[in-house]
Amino acid sequence: MRGSTEKAPDQRGINRREFLYYGTLSSFGVLIAGSGVASVIYVVPRYEVGQFGGKFVVGKVVDLADGSVTPDREGKFFLVRLGDEFKALYQVCTHLNCLVRETEDGFSCPCHGARFAKDGRLLAGPPPRDMDEFAVEVVEGMVVVDTGRRTKGEKRSV
């Protein structure tokens, strides 16, 4: 059988059934890996500067007077300057998530009469804690508020 095209048993190639089995298995592997990567990309938050959850450049330190309150509706915070310290207070009441308003002596919640001092301390009303704050840093003379880093207010009862 010199001219025969048959292969020896140890040199036989992959048959059709094995090819379909490995091809299907590989297809499922690629599908699962692609779905995993897409899920991770979808879940990871992406914020831009000036978008809630990201960073906000409020202004120059020299332009913000001592005792000033600068509201930022897009960032949902009040930037308060108290001497050399800056506080970015979240505009949401810690009681039932109503939006607080600025008053002459601090902030008040129109829903249930809560009152907060200019530094965010709870003065009166039903909230269980002070106003929440965002991280504030001064970068090259500019005040930057990071709305992605929120700190809950201290628990307090009045």
VMD Tcl script that draws the C-alpha trace (Angstrom):
set ca {
  {0.00 0.00 0.00}
  {2.65 2.37 -0.94}
  {0.49 4.85 -2.89}
  {-2.35 4.83 -0.40}
  {-3.62 8.13 1.03}
  {-4.67 6.61 4.35}
  {-2.84 7.85 7.41}
  {-1.40 5.76 10.14}
  {-3.56 5.59 13.29}
  {-1.10 7.77 15.28}
  {-1.01 10.49 12.59}
  {-4.71 10.93 12.12}
  {-6.01 14.58 12.15}
  {-8.90 16.09 14.06}
  {-12.29 14.75 13.00}
  {-15.39 16.83 12.32}
  {-17.00 16.18 15.70}
  {-13.88 17.29 17.61}
  {-13.54 20.39 15.41}
  {-17.13 21.46 16.16}
  {-16.67 20.71 19.88}
  {-13.50 22.82 20.22}
  {-14.90 25.56 17.99}
  {-18.07 25.85 20.09}
  {-16.08 25.80 23.32}
  {-13.77 28.54 22.03}
  {-16.74 30.65 20.90}
  {-18.32 30.46 24.35}
  {-15.01 31.40 25.96}
  {-14.66 34.49 23.77}
  {-18.31 35.44 24.43}
  {-17.91 35.15 28.22}
  {-14.63 37.10 28.23}
  {-16.15 39.87 26.07}
  {-19.21 40.09 28.31}
  {-17.00 40.33 31.38}
  {-14.94 43.17 29.92}
  {-18.08 45.02 28.79}
  {-19.63 44.63 32.27}
  {-16.54 46.04 33.99}
  {-16.41 49.02 31.61}
  {-20.14 49.68 32.20}
  {-19.86 49.52 36.01}
  {-16.77 51.73 36.46}
  {-17.91 55.34 36.89}
  {-16.50 57.97 34.55}
  {-16.87 61.59 35.61}
  {-15.66 64.71 33.91}
  {-14.61 67.96 35.54}
  {-17.76 69.99 36.19}
  {-20.06 66.97 36.35}
  {-21.61 65.84 39.67}
  {-19.48 63.03 41.01}
  {-16.36 64.66 39.59}
  {-14.29 67.71 40.47}
  {-15.38 71.34 40.31}
  {-13.02 74.30 40.09}
  {-14.84 76.98 42.08}
  {-12.46 79.91 41.76}
  {-9.35 81.61 43.08}
  {-8.70 81.66 46.82}
  {-8.09 85.43 46.75}
  {-11.52 86.04 45.16}
  {-13.41 84.27 47.97}
  {-13.92 86.53 50.99}
  {-13.87 85.28 54.58}
  {-17.39 84.24 55.60}
  {-18.58 84.00 51.99}
  {-20.98 81.32 50.77}
  {-20.73 80.36 47.10}
  {-23.54 78.10 45.86}
  {-22.90 75.72 42.97}
  {-26.10 74.19 41.57}
  {-24.32 71.84 39.16}
  {-22.11 70.48 41.93}
  {-24.94 70.52 44.50}
  {-22.84 72.19 47.20}
  {-22.28 75.44 49.04}
  {-18.63 76.48 49.31}
  {-18.14 78.25 52.64}
  {-14.95 80.09 53.55}
  {-14.29 80.26 57.29}
  {-10.94 81.98 57.75}
  {-8.30 79.85 56.05}
  {-10.60 76.83 55.93}
  {-12.99 75.91 53.11}
  {-16.02 73.64 53.48}
  {-18.11 72.30 50.63}
  {-21.49 71.47 52.16}
  {-23.83 69.13 50.30}
  {-27.10 70.95 49.51}
  {-29.21 68.00 50.60}
  {-30.74 67.87 54.10}
  {-29.65 64.91 56.19}
  {-33.24 64.30 57.34}
  {-35.30 63.46 54.24}
  {-33.06 64.65 51.40}
  {-34.80 67.98 50.74}
  {-32.70 70.76 49.22}
  {-31.56 73.26 51.85}
  {-31.56 77.01 51.29}
  {-29.08 79.64 52.31}
  {-30.22 82.04 55.07}
  {-28.59 85.00 56.80}
  {-27.12 82.88 59.59}
  {-26.56 79.58 57.75}
  {-28.91 77.17 56.02}
  {-32.46 75.94 56.48}
  {-34.54 73.07 55.17}
  {-38.01 74.13 53.98}
  {-39.51 70.65 54.45}
  {-39.36 70.21 58.22}
  {-37.73 73.37 59.56}
  {-34.20 72.09 60.12}
  {-31.58 74.79 60.62}
  {-27.84 74.47 60.11}
  {-25.01 76.87 61.01}
  {-22.75 78.32 58.32}
  {-20.20 75.57 59.01}
  {-22.84 72.83 58.55}
  {-23.51 72.06 62.23}
  {-27.09 71.08 63.06}
  {-28.80 73.83 65.12}
  {-32.45 72.75 65.19}
  {-34.88 70.29 63.69}
  {-35.28 66.58 63.09}
  {-32.09 65.69 61.12}
  {-29.87 63.12 62.87}
  {-26.56 64.70 61.88}
  {-24.72 67.74 60.53}
  {-24.65 68.53 56.81}
  {-22.54 66.22 54.66}
  {-19.32 67.62 53.19}
  {-17.32 67.13 50.01}
  {-13.52 67.06 49.90}
  {-11.93 70.46 49.21}
  {-8.36 71.16 48.14}
  {-6.45 74.20 47.00}
  {-4.43 73.56 43.82}
  {-2.20 76.34 42.52}
  {-4.34 79.02 44.17}
  {-7.63 77.54 42.91}
  {-10.28 75.95 45.13}
  {-11.27 72.49 43.84}
  {-14.22 70.51 45.23}
  {-14.37 66.74 44.66}
  {-18.06 65.71 44.71}
  {-17.03 62.07 44.38}
  {-15.66 62.10 47.95}
  {-18.46 62.83 50.42}
  {-18.09 62.68 54.20}
  {-21.20 62.22 56.33}
  {-21.86 64.85 58.97}
  {-21.29 64.15 62.63}
  {-24.25 62.61 64.48}
  {-25.92 65.17 66.67}
  {-29.23 65.63 68.47}
  {-30.76 68.97 69.39}
}
mol new
graphics top color blue
foreach p $ca { graphics top sphere $p radius 0.5 }
foreach p [lrange $ca 0 end-1] q [lrange $ca 1 end] { graphics top cylinder $p $q radius 0.2 }
display resetview
